[in-house]
Every structure is written in C-alpha cells, then in structure tokens.
Amino acid sequence: MKKIEIKISGKPVSAQAGETIIHALWAVGKGDLVKTGCAGGVCGACTVTIRYADGKTGGTELACMKPVEEGMAIFPCPVEPDKAVEPVLNPDALTLQSVFPTVNRCTKCGSCTTACPMSIPVMDSVLRMQQGSFDEVAEDFTTCIHCGLCRFVCEDKVKPHNMGLWIRRSLGKSHEVLAVSSEDSENIEKEWQHLMVEDKQERLQRAKDFRETGGVSA
C-alpha cells in the first residue's frame, strides 16, 4: 500500500492510502488523539475538522469514515456528551421550547444542512420545529444516524439532531398501541416457530414461501 503523510493537531503521521483516519492513528499507536465510540459512523465521538495544504476545500468529517489523503491536516473537535431527554405524550412547539430552549437560536446560516452526511434538510427542519410541524420533522430525521455533526458546526448550540430524535420518540410514544388478541398471539407464535426451523436450507425455503403467501402454509 502507498504510504502518505498526514498531520494530526500539527504532528506528522505516516499512513496508508485508502485507510480511514482513525485506523491510521490506531496503526501508529496514536488512537488516543481522537475519541472513538462506535467506529461505524453513528455516535459522532470522532468528529474532526479537515484542512488541506494545497487549498482544497476541507470541512467537518467523522474520522472513522473519512479516508486519509496526502497533505491532510486533522484537528480533533470532540463534542461534550449531552443527557438524553425523556419523550413526552402529544408534543407541541411550546413543550419543545421548554425542553430545548436552543430551538429559537437558529440564525438560518445553513451550516447544519451542509454538514449532514445523510442530506437531511436540517435547517429547514429546525424551522418546522419552531412551527410545531412535528410530523414533517419526524420524516426529515428518518435517516438521521445521530452523528452529531450538525450540532458541532452550529455556533448557536441549537442541537438539531437531539431535538429531531426527541420529536420522533415523543410521536412514537403518543401513538395508540393496539392490543393483541390471544388468537393473534397464537398465530404469531406459530409463524415464528415455522420460520425458525433449525435446518438452514429449510429455513430459507420457508422464509421464501412465507413472503409469497403471507402466512404459514397448511
């Protein structure tokens, strides 16, 4: 593999082309320079800012997902942990404002939308939060991986992804849960036992049959 040089907080590090930033740091025993959590692009613990010596546009990235490049300068930017907020029944704009007063700080700069790796219209969704359009917000954040990049780049500390998750959980908590009858429960158990047969090939065939027929064959 081709060897290249990157810099982490101004310190030169030798890396292999194509590997991620965090793997490059682990390989040379410098993993403690960037915090890690899931190492799979979800938790946001390894958030870093990237700059390039040749003037190429940098930005905010996740070290566990971003491949190294020649001349890359990396600056760790850990985000302080934030306590989870309990979801509520039938949330509205006033409740959101009381739980997350930061919602009204948005200055519409668009940095959160630019930083989002999932192309979520974060800024627009924050405006929908202010209006109480929670069904639309829940749809916006369906693909959110909770990496925290939107929160990190927001100079006004709005915390969009925290609010998006709280709204989705609150709406889910508010939905009426239908009771399962004893007959339905028995059918579910029957289908489960049918699909979990030990033989791998038989299990695969039964799964295909179940998908086609929508139930357990007589």
C-alpha positions as CSV (number, residue, x, y, z in Angstrom):
1,M,0.0,0.0,0.0
2,K,1.2,3.5,-0.8
3,K,2.5,5.5,2.2
4,I,1.4,9.1,2.7
5,E,1.8,11.7,5.4
6,I,-1.0,13.4,7.2
7,K,-0.9,15.7,10.2
8,I,-3.0,15.4,13.4
9,S,-3.0,18.6,15.5
10,G,0.1,19.6,13.7
11,K,2.0,16.4,14.3
12,P,3.1,14.4,11.2
13,V,1.8,10.8,11.0
14,S,2.6,8.1,8.4
15,A,-0.5,6.4,7.0
16,Q,-1.5,4.0,4.2
17,A,-3.5,5.5,1.4
18,G,-7.2,4.4,1.5
19,E,-7.4,3.6,5.2
20,T,-9.6,5.8,7.5
21,I,-8.2,8.4,9.7
22,I,-8.9,6.5,12.9
23,H,-7.4,3.3,11.5
24,A,-4.3,5.2,10.5
25,L,-4.0,6.6,14.1
26,W,-4.5,3.2,15.6
27,A,-1.8,1.7,13.4
28,V,0.8,4.1,14.8
29,G,-0.3,3.9,18.4
30,K,-1.9,7.4,18.4
31,G,-5.5,6.4,18.7
32,D,-5.9,8.5,21.9
33,L,-5.6,11.7,19.8
34,V,-9.2,11.3,18.5
35,K,-12.0,10.0,20.7
36,T,-13.9,7.0,19.3
37,G,-17.2,5.3,20.1
38,C,-18.9,3.0,17.6
39,A,-16.3,3.3,14.9
40,G,-19.1,2.9,12.4
41,G,-20.2,6.5,11.6
42,V,-23.1,6.7,14.1
43,C,-22.0,8.1,17.5
44,G,-20.1,11.3,16.4
45,A,-17.3,10.8,19.0
46,C,-14.6,11.0,16.4
47,T,-15.7,14.3,14.8
48,V,-12.7,16.1,13.2
49,T,-12.1,19.2,11.1
50,I,-10.1,18.7,7.9
51,R,-7.8,21.2,6.2
52,Y,-5.6,20.7,3.1
53,A,-2.2,22.3,2.4
54,D,-3.0,22.7,-1.4
55,G,-6.1,24.9,-0.7
56,K,-8.6,22.1,-1.4
57,T,-11.8,22.7,0.5
58,G,-11.9,20.9,3.8
59,G,-14.7,20.6,6.3
60,T,-16.1,18.6,9.2
61,E,-15.8,14.8,9.0
62,L,-16.0,11.6,11.0
63,A,-12.5,10.1,11.5
64,C,-13.9,6.5,11.4
65,M,-15.4,7.1,7.9
66,K,-13.0,9.6,6.2
67,P,-10.1,8.0,4.2
68,V,-6.8,9.7,4.6
69,E,-5.3,11.8,1.8
70,E,-1.8,13.2,1.2
71,G,-1.3,16.6,2.9
72,M,-4.4,16.3,5.0
73,A,-4.4,18.2,8.3
74,I,-6.7,16.9,11.0
75,F,-7.9,18.8,14.1
76,P,-10.0,16.8,16.7
77,C,-13.2,18.5,17.8
78,P,-14.9,16.4,20.4
79,V,-18.5,17.3,21.4
80,E,-19.4,17.2,25.1
81,P,-21.9,14.4,25.9
82,D,-25.5,15.5,26.3
83,K,-28.0,13.9,28.6
84,A,-31.0,12.2,26.9
85,V,-34.3,14.0,27.3
86,E,-37.4,11.9,28.2
87,P,-40.0,11.9,25.4
88,V,-43.5,13.2,26.2
89,L,-47.1,12.4,25.1
90,N,-48.5,14.7,22.4
91,P,-45.6,17.0,22.0
92,D,-46.2,20.6,20.7
93,A,-44.0,23.6,19.9
94,L,-44.3,25.1,23.4
95,T,-43.2,21.8,25.0
96,L,-40.2,21.6,22.6
97,Q,-39.2,25.1,23.5
98,S,-39.3,24.4,27.2
99,V,-37.2,21.2,26.8
100,F,-34.9,22.6,24.2
101,P,-34.8,26.4,24.5
102,T,-32.0,26.4,21.9
103,V,-34.6,25.8,19.2
104,N,-35.1,29.6,18.8
105,R,-31.4,30.4,18.5
106,C,-31.3,29.4,14.8
107,T,-29.8,32.1,12.6
108,K,-30.5,30.2,9.3
109,C,-26.8,30.0,8.3
110,G,-27.3,26.5,6.8
111,S,-24.1,25.0,8.2
112,C,-26.1,22.1,9.8
113,T,-27.6,21.1,6.4
114,T,-24.2,21.3,4.7
115,A,-22.5,19.2,7.4
116,C,-25.2,16.4,7.4
117,P,-23.8,13.2,5.8
118,M,-27.4,12.0,5.2
119,S,-28.5,15.0,3.2
120,I,-31.2,15.9,5.8
121,P,-32.6,19.4,5.3
122,V,-31.6,20.2,8.9
123,M,-32.0,24.0,8.9
124,D,-35.4,23.8,7.3
125,S,-36.4,21.1,9.8
126,V,-35.4,23.3,12.7
127,L,-37.8,26.0,11.3
128,R,-40.5,23.4,11.1
129,M,-39.8,22.5,14.8
130,Q,-40.4,26.2,15.7
131,Q,-43.8,26.0,13.9
132,G,-44.7,22.7,15.5
133,S,-44.8,20.7,12.2
134,F,-43.6,17.6,14.0
135,D,-44.8,15.0,11.5
136,E,-42.7,16.6,8.9
137,V,-39.7,16.9,11.3
138,A,-40.1,13.2,12.1
139,E,-40.0,12.4,8.3
140,D,-36.9,14.7,7.9
141,F,-35.0,12.8,10.5
142,T,-35.9,9.3,9.4
143,T,-32.4,8.7,8.1
144,C,-30.5,10.5,10.9
145,I,-27.6,8.5,12.1
146,H,-27.2,10.8,15.2
147,C,-23.5,11.5,14.3
148,G,-23.8,15.0,15.8
149,L,-22.1,16.9,13.0
150,C,-25.0,19.3,12.8
151,R,-24.7,20.0,16.5
152,F,-20.9,20.5,16.3
153,V,-21.0,23.1,13.4
154,C,-23.8,25.1,15.0
155,E,-22.3,28.2,16.6
156,D,-25.6,28.9,18.3
157,K,-25.8,25.4,20.0
158,V,-29.2,24.6,18.6
159,K,-28.7,20.8,18.9
160,P,-30.8,19.8,15.8
161,H,-30.2,16.1,16.0
162,N,-31.1,15.9,19.7
163,M,-34.4,17.7,19.0
164,G,-35.2,15.5,15.9
165,L,-34.7,12.3,18.0
166,W,-36.8,13.7,20.8
167,I,-39.6,14.5,18.4
168,R,-39.6,11.1,16.8
169,R,-39.6,9.4,20.2
170,S,-42.4,11.6,21.5
171,L,-44.6,11.0,18.5
172,G,-43.9,7.2,18.7
173,K,-44.8,7.3,22.4
174,S,-48.1,9.1,21.6
175,H,-49.3,6.6,19.0
176,E,-52.0,4.3,20.3
177,V,-50.8,0.7,20.7
178,L,-53.4,-1.8,19.7
179,A,-53.9,-4.8,22.0
180,V,-53.0,-8.2,20.5
181,S,-55.8,-10.8,20.9
182,S,-55.0,-14.3,22.2
183,E,-55.8,-15.7,18.8
184,D,-53.4,-13.3,17.1
185,S,-50.8,-14.1,19.6
186,E,-51.1,-17.8,18.9
187,N,-50.8,-17.3,15.2
188,I,-47.7,-15.1,15.7
189,E,-46.1,-17.8,17.8
190,K,-47.0,-20.4,15.2
191,E,-45.4,-18.4,12.4
192,W,-42.3,-17.7,14.4
193,Q,-41.8,-21.4,15.2
194,H,-42.4,-22.2,11.5
195,L,-39.7,-19.8,10.4
196,M,-37.1,-20.7,13.0
197,V,-36.6,-24.3,12.0
198,E,-33.0,-25.4,12.6
199,D,-32.1,-26.6,9.1
200,K,-30.6,-23.6,7.3
201,Q,-31.9,-24.5,3.8
202,E,-35.3,-25.4,5.1
203,R,-35.5,-22.1,7.0
204,L,-34.6,-20.2,3.8
205,Q,-37.2,-22.0,1.8
206,R,-39.9,-21.5,4.4
207,A,-39.0,-17.8,4.6
208,K,-39.4,-17.5,0.8
209,D,-42.8,-19.3,0.9
210,F,-43.9,-17.1,3.8
211,R,-43.0,-14.0,1.8
212,E,-45.0,-15.2,-1.2
213,T,-48.1,-16.4,0.7
214,G,-48.1,-14.1,3.6
215,G,-48.5,-16.8,6.1
216,V,-47.8,-20.4,7.2
217,S,-48.7,-23.0,4.5
218,A,-51.2,-25.6,5.7
